[in-house]
């Protein structure tokens, strides 16, 4: 079986480093991205909360549609 090698960089002085500065720099950038990803939509919602929707046009349309259906419905013939 192959055993995995530990990935490490060597400095010119011969010291071993586990993570480069570039890898460590990614953590603050990732944290900033995640904070912005969650905070910006939250800020938008808090700044402009939803107002109740106005359904009067929909109610008028449905009432007119129902009235039209009743007027167009033929009367049943007497048997």
mmJSON file of the N, C-alpha and C atoms, coordinates in Angstrom:
{"data_MODEL":{"atom_site":{
"group_PDB":["ATOM","ATOM","ATOM","ATOM","ATOM","ATOM","ATOM","ATOM","ATOM","ATOM","ATOM","ATOM","ATOM","ATOM","ATOM","ATOM","ATOM","ATOM","ATOM","ATOM","ATOM","ATOM","ATOM","ATOM","ATOM","ATOM","ATOM","ATOM","ATOM","ATOM","ATOM","ATOM","ATOM","ATOM","ATOM","ATOM","ATOM","ATOM","ATOM","ATOM","ATOM","ATOM","ATOM","ATOM","ATOM","ATOM","ATOM","ATOM","ATOM","ATOM","ATOM","ATOM","ATOM","ATOM","ATOM","ATOM","ATOM","ATOM","ATOM","ATOM","ATOM","ATOM","ATOM","ATOM","ATOM","ATOM","ATOM","ATOM","ATOM","ATOM","ATOM","ATOM","ATOM","ATOM","ATOM","ATOM","ATOM","ATOM","ATOM","ATOM","ATOM","ATOM","ATOM","ATOM","ATOM","ATOM","ATOM","ATOM","ATOM","ATOM","ATOM","ATOM","ATOM","ATOM","ATOM","ATOM","ATOM","ATOM","ATOM","ATOM","ATOM","ATOM","ATOM","ATOM","ATOM","ATOM","ATOM","ATOM","ATOM","ATOM","ATOM","ATOM","ATOM","ATOM","ATOM","ATOM","ATOM","ATOM","ATOM","ATOM","ATOM","ATOM","ATOM","ATOM","ATOM","ATOM","ATOM","ATOM","ATOM","ATOM","ATOM","ATOM","ATOM","ATOM","ATOM","ATOM","ATOM","ATOM","ATOM","ATOM","ATOM","ATOM","ATOM","ATOM","ATOM","ATOM","ATOM","ATOM","ATOM","ATOM","ATOM","ATOM","ATOM","ATOM","ATOM","ATOM","ATOM","ATOM","ATOM","ATOM","ATOM","ATOM","ATOM","ATOM","ATOM","ATOM","ATOM","ATOM","ATOM","ATOM","ATOM","ATOM","ATOM","ATOM","ATOM","ATOM","ATOM","ATOM","ATOM","ATOM","ATOM","ATOM","ATOM","ATOM","ATOM","ATOM","ATOM","ATOM","ATOM","ATOM","ATOM","ATOM","ATOM","ATOM","ATOM","ATOM","ATOM","ATOM","ATOM","ATOM","ATOM","ATOM","ATOM","ATOM","ATOM","ATOM","ATOM","ATOM","ATOM","ATOM","ATOM","ATOM","ATOM","ATOM","ATOM","ATOM","ATOM","ATOM","ATOM","ATOM","ATOM","ATOM","ATOM","ATOM","ATOM","ATOM","ATOM","ATOM","ATOM","ATOM","ATOM","ATOM","ATOM","ATOM","ATOM","ATOM","ATOM"],
"id":[1,2,3,4,5,6,7,8,9,10,11,12,13,14,15,16,17,18,19,20,21,22,23,24,25,26,27,28,29,30,31,32,33,34,35,36,37,38,39,40,41,42,43,44,45,46,47,48,49,50,51,52,53,54,55,56,57,58,59,60,61,62,63,64,65,66,67,68,69,70,71,72,73,74,75,76,77,78,79,80,81,82,83,84,85,86,87,88,89,90,91,92,93,94,95,96,97,98,99,100,101,102,103,104,105,106,107,108,109,110,111,112,113,114,115,116,117,118,119,120,121,122,123,124,125,126,127,128,129,130,131,132,133,134,135,136,137,138,139,140,141,142,143,144,145,146,147,148,149,150,151,152,153,154,155,156,157,158,159,160,161,162,163,164,165,166,167,168,169,170,171,172,173,174,175,176,177,178,179,180,181,182,183,184,185,186,187,188,189,190,191,192,193,194,195,196,197,198,199,200,201,202,203,204,205,206,207,208,209,210,211,212,213,214,215,216,217,218,219,220,221,222,223,224,225,226,227,228,229,230,231,232,233,234,235,236,237],
"type_symbol":["N","C","C","N","C","C","N","C","C","N","C","C","N","C","C","N","C","C","N","C","C","N","C","C","N","C","C","N","C","C","N","C","C","N","C","C","N","C","C","N","C","C","N","C","C","N","C","C","N","C","C","N","C","C","N","C","C","N","C","C","N","C","C","N","C","C","N","C","C","N","C","C","N","C","C","N","C","C","N","C","C","N","C","C","N","C","C","N","C","C","N","C","C","N","C","C","N","C","C","N","C","C","N","C","C","N","C","C","N","C","C","N","C","C","N","C","C","N","C","C","N","C","C","N","C","C","N","C","C","N","C","C","N","C","C","N","C","C","N","C","C","N","C","C","N","C","C","N","C","C","N","C","C","N","C","C","N","C","C","N","C","C","N","C","C","N","C","C","N","C","C","N","C","C","N","C","C","N","C","C","N","C","C","N","C","C","N","C","C","N","C","C","N","C","C","N","C","C","N","C","C","N","C","C","N","C","C","N","C","C","N","C","C","N","C","C","N","C","C","N","C","C","N","C","C","N","C","C","N","C","C","N","C","C","N","C","C"],
"label_atom_id":["N","CA","C","N","CA","C","N","CA","C","N","CA","C","N","CA","C","N","CA","C","N","CA","C","N","CA","C","N","CA","C","N","CA","C","N","CA","C","N","CA","C","N","CA","C","N","CA","C","N","CA","C","N","CA","C","N","CA","C","N","CA","C","N","CA","C","N","CA","C","N","CA","C","N","CA","C","N","CA","C","N","CA","C","N","CA","C","N","CA","C","N","CA","C","N","CA","C","N","CA","C","N","CA","C","N","CA","C","N","CA","C","N","CA","C","N","CA","C","N","CA","C","N","CA","C","N","CA","C","N","CA","C","N","CA","C","N","CA","C","N","CA","C","N","CA","C","N","CA","C","N","CA","C","N","CA","C","N","CA","C","N","CA","C","N","CA","C","N","CA","C","N","CA","C","N","CA","C","N","CA","C","N","CA","C","N","CA","C","N","CA","C","N","CA","C","N","CA","C","N","CA","C","N","CA","C","N","CA","C","N","CA","C","N","CA","C","N","CA","C","N","CA","C","N","CA","C","N","CA","C","N","CA","C","N","CA","C","N","CA","C","N","CA","C","N","CA","C","N","CA","C","N","CA","C","N","CA","C","N","CA","C","N","CA","C","N","CA","C","N","CA","C","N","CA","C"],
"label_alt_id":[null,null,null,null,null,null,null,null,null,null,null,null,null,null,null,null,null,null,null,null,null,null,null,null,null,null,null,null,null,null,null,null,null,null,null,null,null,null,null,null,null,null,null,null,null,null,null,null,null,null,null,null,null,null,null,null,null,null,null,null,null,null,null,null,null,null,null,null,null,null,null,null,null,null,null,null,null,null,null,null,null,null,null,null,null,null,null,null,null,null,null,null,null,null,null,null,null,null,null,null,null,null,null,null,null,null,null,null,null,null,null,null,null,null,null,null,null,null,null,null,null,null,null,null,null,null,null,null,null,null,null,null,null,null,null,null,null,null,null,null,null,null,null,null,null,null,null,null,null,null,null,null,null,null,null,null,null,null,null,null,null,null,null,null,null,null,null,null,null,null,null,null,null,null,null,null,null,null,null,null,null,null,null,null,null,null,null,null,null,null,null,null,null,null,null,null,null,null,null,null,null,null,null,null,null,null,null,null,null,null,null,null,null,null,null,null,null,null,null,null,null,null,null,null,null,null,null,null,null,null,null,null,null,null,null,null,null],
"label_comp_id":["UNK","UNK","UNK","UNK","UNK","UNK","UNK","UNK","UNK","UNK","UNK","UNK","UNK","UNK","UNK","UNK","UNK","UNK","UNK","UNK","UNK","UNK","UNK","UNK","UNK","UNK","UNK","UNK","UNK","UNK","UNK","UNK","UNK","UNK","UNK","UNK","UNK","UNK","UNK","UNK","UNK","UNK","UNK","UNK","UNK","UNK","UNK","UNK","UNK","UNK","UNK","UNK","UNK","UNK","UNK","UNK","UNK","UNK","UNK","UNK","UNK","UNK","UNK","UNK","UNK","UNK","UNK","UNK","UNK","UNK","UNK","UNK","UNK","UNK","UNK","UNK","UNK","UNK","UNK","UNK","UNK","UNK","UNK","UNK","UNK","UNK","UNK","UNK","UNK","UNK","UNK","UNK","UNK","UNK","UNK","UNK","UNK","UNK","UNK","UNK","UNK","UNK","UNK","UNK","UNK","UNK","UNK","UNK","UNK","UNK","UNK","UNK","UNK","UNK","UNK","UNK","UNK","UNK","UNK","UNK","UNK","UNK","UNK","UNK","UNK","UNK","UNK","UNK","UNK","UNK","UNK","UNK","UNK","UNK","UNK","UNK","UNK","UNK","UNK","UNK","UNK","UNK","UNK","UNK","UNK","UNK","UNK","UNK","UNK","UNK","UNK","UNK","UNK","UNK","UNK","UNK","UNK","UNK","UNK","UNK","UNK","UNK","UNK","UNK","UNK","UNK","UNK","UNK","UNK","UNK","UNK","UNK","UNK","UNK","UNK","UNK","UNK","UNK","UNK","UNK","UNK","UNK","UNK","UNK","UNK","UNK","UNK","UNK","UNK","UNK","UNK","UNK","UNK","UNK","UNK","UNK","UNK","UNK","UNK","UNK","UNK","UNK","UNK","UNK","UNK","UNK","UNK","UNK","UNK","UNK","UNK","UNK","UNK","UNK","UNK","UNK","UNK","UNK","UNK","UNK","UNK","UNK","UNK","UNK","UNK","UNK","UNK","UNK","UNK","UNK","UNK","UNK","UNK","UNK","UNK","UNK","UNK"],
"label_asym_id":["A","A","A","A","A","A","A","A","A","A","A","A","A","A","A","A","A","A","A","A","A","A","A","A","A","A","A","A","A","A","A","A","A","A","A","A","A","A","A","A","A","A","A","A","A","A","A","A","A","A","A","A","A","A","A","A","A","A","A","A","A","A","A","A","A","A","A","A","A","A","A","A","A","A","A","A","A","A","A","A","A","A","A","A","A","A","A","A","A","A","A","A","A","A","A","A","A","A","A","A","A","A","A","A","A","A","A","A","A","A","A","A","A","A","A","A","A","A","A","A","A","A","A","A","A","A","A","A","A","A","A","A","A","A","A","A","A","A","A","A","A","A","A","A","A","A","A","A","A","A","A","A","A","A","A","A","A","A","A","A","A","A","A","A","A","A","A","A","A","A","A","A","A","A","A","A","A","A","A","A","A","A","A","A","A","A","A","A","A","A","A","A","A","A","A","A","A","A","A","A","A","A","A","A","A","A","A","A","A","A","A","A","A","A","A","A","A","A","A","A","A","A","A","A","A","A","A","A","A","A","A","A","A","A","A","A","A"],
"label_entity_id":["1","1","1","1","1","1","1","1","1","1","1","1","1","1","1","1","1","1","1","1","1","1","1","1","1","1","1","1","1","1","1","1","1","1","1","1","1","1","1","1","1","1","1","1","1","1","1","1","1","1","1","1","1","1","1","1","1","1","1","1","1","1","1","1","1","1","1","1","1","1","1","1","1","1","1","1","1","1","1","1","1","1","1","1","1","1","1","1","1","1","1","1","1","1","1","1","1","1","1","1","1","1","1","1","1","1","1","1","1","1","1","1","1","1","1","1","1","1","1","1","1","1","1","1","1","1","1","1","1","1","1","1","1","1","1","1","1","1","1","1","1","1","1","1","1","1","1","1","1","1","1","1","1","1","1","1","1","1","1","1","1","1","1","1","1","1","1","1","1","1","1","1","1","1","1","1","1","1","1","1","1","1","1","1","1","1","1","1","1","1","1","1","1","1","1","1","1","1","1","1","1","1","1","1","1","1","1","1","1","1","1","1","1","1","1","1","1","1","1","1","1","1","1","1","1","1","1","1","1","1","1","1","1","1","1","1","1"],
"label_seq_id":[1,1,1,2,2,2,3,3,3,4,4,4,5,5,5,6,6,6,7,7,7,8,8,8,9,9,9,10,10,10,11,11,11,12,12,12,13,13,13,14,14,14,15,15,15,16,16,16,17,17,17,18,18,18,19,19,19,20,20,20,21,21,21,22,22,22,23,23,23,24,24,24,25,25,25,26,26,26,27,27,27,28,28,28,29,29,29,30,30,30,31,31,31,32,32,32,33,33,33,34,34,34,35,35,35,36,36,36,37,37,37,38,38,38,39,39,39,40,40,40,41,41,41,42,42,42,43,43,43,44,44,44,45,45,45,46,46,46,47,47,47,48,48,48,49,49,49,50,50,50,51,51,51,52,52,52,53,53,53,54,54,54,55,55,55,56,56,56,57,57,57,58,58,58,59,59,59,60,60,60,61,61,61,62,62,62,63,63,63,64,64,64,65,65,65,66,66,66,67,67,67,68,68,68,69,69,69,70,70,70,71,71,71,72,72,72,73,73,73,74,74,74,75,75,75,76,76,76,77,77,77,78,78,78,79,79,79],
"pdbx_PDB_ins_code":[null,null,null,null,null,null,null,null,null,null,null,null,null,null,null,null,null,null,null,null,null,null,null,null,null,null,null,null,null,null,null,null,null,null,null,null,null,null,null,null,null,null,null,null,null,null,null,null,null,null,null,null,null,null,null,null,null,null,null,null,null,null,null,null,null,null,null,null,null,null,null,null,null,null,null,null,null,null,null,null,null,null,null,null,null,null,null,null,null,null,null,null,null,null,null,null,null,null,null,null,null,null,null,null,null,null,null,null,null,null,null,null,null,null,null,null,null,null,null,null,null,null,null,null,null,null,null,null,null,null,null,null,null,null,null,null,null,null,null,null,null,null,null,null,null,null,null,null,null,null,null,null,null,null,null,null,null,null,null,null,null,null,null,null,null,null,null,null,null,null,null,null,null,null,null,null,null,null,null,null,null,null,null,null,null,null,null,null,null,null,null,null,null,null,null,null,null,null,null,null,null,null,null,null,null,null,null,null,null,null,null,null,null,null,null,null,null,null,null,null,null,null,null,null,null,null,null,null,null,null,null,null,null,null,null,null,null],
"Cartn_x":[0.828,0.0,0.87,0.331,1.035,0.581,1.489,1.144,1.233,0.255,0.284,1.428,2.058,3.133,2.548,3.203,2.788,3.303,2.392,2.777,3.322,4.537,5.16,6.104,6.258,7.208,8.444,9.554,10.799,11.26,11.61,12.141,13.618,14.203,15.64,16.509,16.025,16.799,16.655,15.843,15.655,14.514,13.804,12.662,11.478,10.645,9.479,8.251,7.477,6.242,5.069,4.01,2.837,1.971,1.752,0.902,1.618,1.479,2.113,1.282,1.854,1.151,-0.089,0.005,-1.145,-2.314,-2.023,-3.086,-3.713,-2.897,-3.441,-4.245,-3.877,-4.603,-5.99,-6.223,-7.544,-8.6,-8.215,-9.197,-9.904,-9.197,-9.931,-10.799,-10.307,-11.117,-12.386,-12.272,-13.452,-14.424,-13.905,-14.765,-15.485,-14.759,-15.404,-16.482,-16.21,-17.197,-18.453,-18.281,-19.442,-20.237,-19.546,-20.257,-21.04,-20.434,-21.141,-22.312,-22.124,-23.172,-24.411,-24.217,-25.369,-25.823,-24.913,-25.276,-25.949,-25.557,-26.149,-27.639,-28.081,-29.529,-30.276,-29.665,-30.306,-30.458,-29.444,-29.503,-30.588,-30.717,-31.735,-33.144,-33.338,-34.655,-34.969,-33.99,-34.23,-34.46,-33.741,-33.875,-35.236,-35.696,-36.988,-37.84,-38.553,-39.395,-40.548,-41.018,-42.11,-43.374,-44.08,-45.374,-46.434,-47.59,-48.634,-49.03,-49.253,-49.608,-51.059,-51.297,-52.635,-53.286,-54.308,-54.974,-56.317,-56.571,-57.882,-58.101,-57.069,-57.236,-57.527,-56.895,-57.138,-58.556,-59.024,-60.392,-61.415,-61.166,-62.082,-62.096,-60.94,-60.87,-61.643,-61.444,-62.137,-63.643,-64.075,-65.519,-66.109,-65.389,-65.886,-65.919,-64.935,-64.895,-66.052,-66.345,-67.461,-68.802,-68.937,-70.186,-70.366,-69.296,-69.379,-69.75,-69.195,-69.502,-70.965,-71.517,-72.931,-73.858,-73.482,-74.314,-74.284,-73.168,-73.048,-73.547,-73.846,-74.292,-75.732,-75.988,-77.365,-78.247,-79.502,-80.445,-80.803,-80.89,-81.229,-82.664,-82.878,-84.218,-85.041,-86.328,-87.225,-87.59,-87.522,-87.805,-89.222],
"Cartn_y":[-1.18,0.0,1.24,2.261,3.532,4.372,4.927,5.836,7.257,8.102,9.466,10.262,11.044,11.897,13.194,13.746,15.034,16.11,16.956,18.003,19.168,19.539,20.653,21.379,22.653,23.462,23.664,23.855,24.109,25.523,26.246,27.589,27.487,28.58,28.525,28.16,28.444,28.105,26.629,25.898,24.489,24.217,25.271,25.066,24.547,23.791,23.221,24.054,24.431,25.177,24.342,24.334,23.552,24.28,25.574,26.328,27.605,27.951,29.177,30.374,31.542,32.769,32.949,32.527,32.631,31.771,30.605,29.742,30.37,30.95,31.612,32.848,33.525,34.727,34.383,33.168,32.786,32.732,32.458,32.374,33.695,34.822,36.084,36.447,36.14,36.439,35.582,34.34,33.468,33.956,34.382,34.895,36.162,37.059,38.272,37.944,36.99,36.594,36.031,35.153,34.555,35.588,36.505,37.561,38.453,38.808,39.638,38.884,37.588,36.768,36.691,36.717,36.65,38.025,38.988,40.281,41.206,41.17,42.092,41.818,40.569,40.35,40.681,40.401,40.738,42.248,42.997,44.452,44.971,44.365,44.804,44.575,43.463,43.164,44.104,44.38,45.26,46.695,47.103,48.467,48.708,47.76,47.891,46.661,46.616,45.441,45.375,44.179,43.987,44.666,45.284,45.856,44.843,44.902,43.938,44.12,43.04,43.091,43.517,44.227,44.713,43.739,43.045,42.032,42.516,43.813,44.292,44.028,44.168,43.918,42.442,41.568,40.135,39.78,40.361,40.082,40.603,41.781,42.327,41.45,40.963,40.087,38.788,38.184,36.929,37.136,38.266,38.544,38.743,39.449,39.652,38.341,37.507,36.213,35.326,35.345,34.551,35.084,36.413,36.998,36.664,36.68,36.343,34.862,33.992,32.566,32.308,33.026,32.844,33.351,34.449,35.009,34.133,33.505,32.699,31.273,30.899,29.52,29.334,28.337,28.138,27.557,27.874,27.335,25.914,25.027,23.635,23.537,22.706,22.514,21.65,21.994,21.214,19.916,18.859,17.571,17.158],
"Cartn_z":[0.0,0.0,0.0,-0.591,-0.6,0.576,1.275,2.361,1.827,2.148,1.613,2.227,1.359,1.846,2.381,3.343,3.872,2.92,2.48,1.549,2.358,2.085,2.802,1.881,2.12,1.368,2.218,1.561,2.27,1.968,2.996,2.819,2.476,2.008,1.696,2.906,4.096,5.294,5.645,4.93,5.214,6.182,6.582,7.478,6.665,7.318,6.66,7.005,6.009,6.253,5.756,6.524,6.138,5.114,5.326,4.417,4.01,2.757,2.293,2.71,2.562,2.905,2.032,0.792,-0.109,0.374,0.892,1.422,2.659,3.521,4.713,4.338,3.279,2.853,2.333,1.909,1.405,2.506,3.724,4.812,5.082,5.213,5.398,4.197,2.99,1.81,1.774,2.151,2.199,3.265,4.394,5.464,5.01,4.347,3.835,2.81,1.939,0.939,1.6,2.57,3.235,4.023,4.663,5.388,4.428,3.309,2.331,1.72,1.488,0.879,1.764,3.059,3.96,4.431,4.572,5.144,4.141,2.885,1.909,1.699,1.478,1.377,2.667,3.804,5.082,5.208,4.831,4.881,3.937,2.751,1.8,2.346,3.039,3.603,4.759,5.59,6.729,6.26,5.221,4.73,4.082,3.287,2.601,2.846,3.962,4.222,3.214,2.992,2.044,2.555,1.636,1.967,1.563,2.207,1.825,0.356,-0.318,-1.731,-1.902,-2.978,-3.283,-4.267,-3.811,-4.634,-5.184,-5.137,-5.581,-7.067,-7.883,-9.324,-9.584,-8.841,-9.026,-8.593,-7.483,-7.027,-8.036,-8.611,-9.617,-10.859,-11.268,-12.436,-12.192,-11.026,-10.735,-10.621,-10.059,-9.974,-11.365,-12.235,-13.604,-14.369,-14.144,-14.826,-14.365,-13.077,-12.557,-13.068,-13.134,-13.643,-15.122,-15.881,-17.301,-17.48,-16.638,-16.75,-16.404,-15.423,-15.049,-16.16,-16.784,-17.86,-19.103,-19.373,-20.581,-20.39,-19.167,-18.906,-19.364,-20.21,-20.687,-19.568,-19.621,-18.631,-19.046,-18.06,-18.423,-18.923,-19.907,-20.478,-19.549,-19.466,-18.606,-19.306,-18.598,-19.219,-19.065],
"occupancy":[1.0,1.0,1.0,1.0,1.0,1.0,1.0,1.0,1.0,1.0,1.0,1.0,1.0,1.0,1.0,1.0,1.0,1.0,1.0,1.0,1.0,1.0,1.0,1.0,1.0,1.0,1.0,1.0,1.0,1.0,1.0,1.0,1.0,1.0,1.0,1.0,1.0,1.0,1.0,1.0,1.0,1.0,1.0,1.0,1.0,1.0,1.0,1.0,1.0,1.0,1.0,1.0,1.0,1.0,1.0,1.0,1.0,1.0,1.0,1.0,1.0,1.0,1.0,1.0,1.0,1.0,1.0,1.0,1.0,1.0,1.0,1.0,1.0,1.0,1.0,1.0,1.0,1.0,1.0,1.0,1.0,1.0,1.0,1.0,1.0,1.0,1.0,1.0,1.0,1.0,1.0,1.0,1.0,1.0,1.0,1.0,1.0,1.0,1.0,1.0,1.0,1.0,1.0,1.0,1.0,1.0,1.0,1.0,1.0,1.0,1.0,1.0,1.0,1.0,1.0,1.0,1.0,1.0,1.0,1.0,1.0,1.0,1.0,1.0,1.0,1.0,1.0,1.0,1.0,1.0,1.0,1.0,1.0,1.0,1.0,1.0,1.0,1.0,1.0,1.0,1.0,1.0,1.0,1.0,1.0,1.0,1.0,1.0,1.0,1.0,1.0,1.0,1.0,1.0,1.0,1.0,1.0,1.0,1.0,1.0,1.0,1.0,1.0,1.0,1.0,1.0,1.0,1.0,1.0,1.0,1.0,1.0,1.0,1.0,1.0,1.0,1.0,1.0,1.0,1.0,1.0,1.0,1.0,1.0,1.0,1.0,1.0,1.0,1.0,1.0,1.0,1.0,1.0,1.0,1.0,1.0,1.0,1.0,1.0,1.0,1.0,1.0,1.0,1.0,1.0,1.0,1.0,1.0,1.0,1.0,1.0,1.0,1.0,1.0,1.0,1.0,1.0,1.0,1.0,1.0,1.0,1.0,1.0,1.0,1.0,1.0,1.0,1.0,1.0,1.0,1.0,1.0,1.0,1.0,1.0,1.0,1.0],
"B_iso_or_equiv":[0.0,0.0,0.0,0.0,0.0,0.0,0.0,0.0,0.0,0.0,0.0,0.0,0.0,0.0,0.0,0.0,0.0,0.0,0.0,0.0,0.0,0.0,0.0,0.0,0.0,0.0,0.0,0.0,0.0,0.0,0.0,0.0,0.0,0.0,0.0,0.0,0.0,0.0,0.0,0.0,0.0,0.0,0.0,0.0,0.0,0.0,0.0,0.0,0.0,0.0,0.0,0.0,0.0,0.0,0.0,0.0,0.0,0.0,0.0,0.0,0.0,0.0,0.0,0.0,0.0,0.0,0.0,0.0,0.0,0.0,0.0,0.0,0.0,0.0,0.0,0.0,0.0,0.0,0.0,0.0,0.0,0.0,0.0,0.0,0.0,0.0,0.0,0.0,0.0,0.0,0.0,0.0,0.0,0.0,0.0,0.0,0.0,0.0,0.0,0.0,0.0,0.0,0.0,0.0,0.0,0.0,0.0,0.0,0.0,0.0,0.0,0.0,0.0,0.0,0.0,0.0,0.0,0.0,0.0,0.0,0.0,0.0,0.0,0.0,0.0,0.0,0.0,0.0,0.0,0.0,0.0,0.0,0.0,0.0,0.0,0.0,0.0,0.0,0.0,0.0,0.0,0.0,0.0,0.0,0.0,0.0,0.0,0.0,0.0,0.0,0.0,0.0,0.0,0.0,0.0,0.0,0.0,0.0,0.0,0.0,0.0,0.0,0.0,0.0,0.0,0.0,0.0,0.0,0.0,0.0,0.0,0.0,0.0,0.0,0.0,0.0,0.0,0.0,0.0,0.0,0.0,0.0,0.0,0.0,0.0,0.0,0.0,0.0,0.0,0.0,0.0,0.0,0.0,0.0,0.0,0.0,0.0,0.0,0.0,0.0,0.0,0.0,0.0,0.0,0.0,0.0,0.0,0.0,0.0,0.0,0.0,0.0,0.0,0.0,0.0,0.0,0.0,0.0,0.0,0.0,0.0,0.0,0.0,0.0,0.0,0.0,0.0,0.0,0.0,0.0,0.0,0.0,0.0,0.0,0.0,0.0,0.0],
"pdbx_formal_charge":[null,null,null,null,null,null,null,null,null,null,null,null,null,null,null,null,null,null,null,null,null,null,null,null,null,null,null,null,null,null,null,null,null,null,null,null,null,null,null,null,null,null,null,null,null,null,null,null,null,null,null,null,null,null,null,null,null,null,null,null,null,null,null,null,null,null,null,null,null,null,null,null,null,null,null,null,null,null,null,null,null,null,null,null,null,null,null,null,null,null,null,null,null,null,null,null,null,null,null,null,null,null,null,null,null,null,null,null,null,null,null,null,null,null,null,null,null,null,null,null,null,null,null,null,null,null,null,null,null,null,null,null,null,null,null,null,null,null,null,null,null,null,null,null,null,null,null,null,null,null,null,null,null,null,null,null,null,null,null,null,null,null,null,null,null,null,null,null,null,null,null,null,null,null,null,null,null,null,null,null,null,null,null,null,null,null,null,null,null,null,null,null,null,null,null,null,null,null,null,null,null,null,null,null,null,null,null,null,null,null,null,null,null,null,null,null,null,null,null,null,null,null,null,null,null,null,null,null,null,null,null,null,null,null,null,null,null],
"auth_seq_id":[1,1,1,2,2,2,3,3,3,4,4,4,5,5,5,6,6,6,7,7,7,8,8,8,9,9,9,10,10,10,11,11,11,12,12,12,13,13,13,14,14,14,15,15,15,16,16,16,17,17,17,18,18,18,19,19,19,20,20,20,21,21,21,22,22,22,23,23,23,24,24,24,25,25,25,26,26,26,27,27,27,28,28,28,29,29,29,30,30,30,31,31,31,32,32,32,33,33,33,34,34,34,35,35,35,36,36,36,37,37,37,38,38,38,39,39,39,40,40,40,41,41,41,42,42,42,43,43,43,44,44,44,45,45,45,46,46,46,47,47,47,48,48,48,49,49,49,50,50,50,51,51,51,52,52,52,53,53,53,54,54,54,55,55,55,56,56,56,57,57,57,58,58,58,59,59,59,60,60,60,61,61,61,62,62,62,63,63,63,64,64,64,65,65,65,66,66,66,67,67,67,68,68,68,69,69,69,70,70,70,71,71,71,72,72,72,73,73,73,74,74,74,75,75,75,76,76,76,77,77,77,78,78,78,79,79,79],
"auth_comp_id":["UNK","UNK","UNK","UNK","UNK","UNK","UNK","UNK","UNK","UNK","UNK","UNK","UNK","UNK","UNK","UNK","UNK","UNK","UNK","UNK","UNK","UNK","UNK","UNK","UNK","UNK","UNK","UNK","UNK","UNK","UNK","UNK","UNK","UNK","UNK","UNK","UNK","UNK","UNK","UNK","UNK","UNK","UNK","UNK","UNK","UNK","UNK","UNK","UNK","UNK","UNK","UNK","UNK","UNK","UNK","UNK","UNK","UNK","UNK","UNK","UNK","UNK","UNK","UNK","UNK","UNK","UNK","UNK","UNK","UNK","UNK","UNK","UNK","UNK","UNK","UNK","UNK","UNK","UNK","UNK","UNK","UNK","UNK","UNK","UNK","UNK","UNK","UNK","UNK","UNK","UNK","UNK","UNK","UNK","UNK","UNK","UNK","UNK","UNK","UNK","UNK","UNK","UNK","UNK","UNK","UNK","UNK","UNK","UNK","UNK","UNK","UNK","UNK","UNK","UNK","UNK","UNK","UNK","UNK","UNK","UNK","UNK","UNK","UNK","UNK","UNK","UNK","UNK","UNK","UNK","UNK","UNK","UNK","UNK","UNK","UNK","UNK","UNK","UNK","UNK","UNK","UNK","UNK","UNK","UNK","UNK","UNK","UNK","UNK","UNK","UNK","UNK","UNK","UNK","UNK","UNK","UNK","UNK","UNK","UNK","UNK","UNK","UNK","UNK","UNK","UNK","UNK","UNK","UNK","UNK","UNK","UNK","UNK","UNK","UNK","UNK","UNK","UNK","UNK","UNK","UNK","UNK","UNK","UNK","UNK","UNK","UNK","UNK","UNK","UNK","UNK","UNK","UNK","UNK","UNK","UNK","UNK","UNK","UNK","UNK","UNK","UNK","UNK","UNK","UNK","UNK","UNK","UNK","UNK","UNK","UNK","UNK","UNK","UNK","UNK","UNK","UNK","UNK","UNK","UNK","UNK","UNK","UNK","UNK","UNK","UNK","UNK","UNK","UNK","UNK","UNK","UNK","UNK","UNK","UNK","UNK","UNK"],
"auth_asym_id":["A","A","A","A","A","A","A","A","A","A","A","A","A","A","A","A","A","A","A","A","A","A","A","A","A","A","A","A","A","A","A","A","A","A","A","A","A","A","A","A","A","A","A","A","A","A","A","A","A","A","A","A","A","A","A","A","A","A","A","A","A","A","A","A","A","A","A","A","A","A","A","A","A","A","A","A","A","A","A","A","A","A","A","A","A","A","A","A","A","A","A","A","A","A","A","A","A","A","A","A","A","A","A","A","A","A","A","A","A","A","A","A","A","A","A","A","A","A","A","A","A","A","A","A","A","A","A","A","A","A","A","A","A","A","A","A","A","A","A","A","A","A","A","A","A","A","A","A","A","A","A","A","A","A","A","A","A","A","A","A","A","A","A","A","A","A","A","A","A","A","A","A","A","A","A","A","A","A","A","A","A","A","A","A","A","A","A","A","A","A","A","A","A","A","A","A","A","A","A","A","A","A","A","A","A","A","A","A","A","A","A","A","A","A","A","A","A","A","A","A","A","A","A","A","A","A","A","A","A","A","A","A","A","A","A","A","A"],
"auth_atom_id":["N","CA","C","N","CA","C","N","CA","C","N","CA","C","N","CA","C","N","CA","C","N","CA","C","N","CA","C","N","CA","C","N","CA","C","N","CA","C","N","CA","C","N","CA","C","N","CA","C","N","CA","C","N","CA","C","N","CA","C","N","CA","C","N","CA","C","N","CA","C","N","CA","C","N","CA","C","N","CA","C","N","CA","C","N","CA","C","N","CA","C","N","CA","C","N","CA","C","N","CA","C","N","CA","C","N","CA","C","N","CA","C","N","CA","C","N","CA","C","N","CA","C","N","CA","C","N","CA","C","N","CA","C","N","CA","C","N","CA","C","N","CA","C","N","CA","C","N","CA","C","N","CA","C","N","CA","C","N","CA","C","N","CA","C","N","CA","C","N","CA","C","N","CA","C","N","CA","C","N","CA","C","N","CA","C","N","CA","C","N","CA","C","N","CA","C","N","CA","C","N","CA","C","N","CA","C","N","CA","C","N","CA","C","N","CA","C","N","CA","C","N","CA","C","N","CA","C","N","CA","C","N","CA","C","N","CA","C","N","CA","C","N","CA","C","N","CA","C","N","CA","C","N","CA","C","N","CA","C","N","CA","C","N","CA","C","N","CA","C","N","CA","C","N","CA","C"],
"pdbx_PDB_model_num":[1,1,1,1,1,1,1,1,1,1,1,1,1,1,1,1,1,1,1,1,1,1,1,1,1,1,1,1,1,1,1,1,1,1,1,1,1,1,1,1,1,1,1,1,1,1,1,1,1,1,1,1,1,1,1,1,1,1,1,1,1,1,1,1,1,1,1,1,1,1,1,1,1,1,1,1,1,1,1,1,1,1,1,1,1,1,1,1,1,1,1,1,1,1,1,1,1,1,1,1,1,1,1,1,1,1,1,1,1,1,1,1,1,1,1,1,1,1,1,1,1,1,1,1,1,1,1,1,1,1,1,1,1,1,1,1,1,1,1,1,1,1,1,1,1,1,1,1,1,1,1,1,1,1,1,1,1,1,1,1,1,1,1,1,1,1,1,1,1,1,1,1,1,1,1,1,1,1,1,1,1,1,1,1,1,1,1,1,1,1,1,1,1,1,1,1,1,1,1,1,1,1,1,1,1,1,1,1,1,1,1,1,1,1,1,1,1,1,1,1,1,1,1,1,1,1,1,1,1,1,1,1,1,1,1,1,1]
}}}
